[in-house]
Amino acid sequence: MACVMYADAHGGQYPPHLPATAGYCKTNYLDQVIANFDLVYTGSITNITDPSATIILKEKLARQSLGDGKLVKTYAYADGHALIHKSEDGTFDKWEAEQIIKP
């Protein structure tokens, strides 16, 4: 949500890097986000045709789910919602490529 709020306050531009969102969330939370996530979209909101299907933030490292032990990663989307995606084969690259706008 901090990225969406940043864009709202900066003429529709997503932040150039995660530390730029410092005024939009608590410091200890931001430190955790910076340590564990990559910002994968920086640019104008007008370049995103489907915000609910466009990833702007992705977890750096996959982790095992508690239930079945499969790998999962957390993603944040341009519309502000988040999703935990489970990989059936242990890879995320193809799925991510379908939902990330290339720079």
Secondary structure, DSSP 8 states (H G I E B T S, - for coil): -HHHHHHHHTTTB--SSGGGGGGGS-HHHHHHHHHHEEE---SBGGG-S-GGG-EEEEESS-EE-TTT--EEEEEEETTS-EEEEE-SSS--HHHHHTTS---
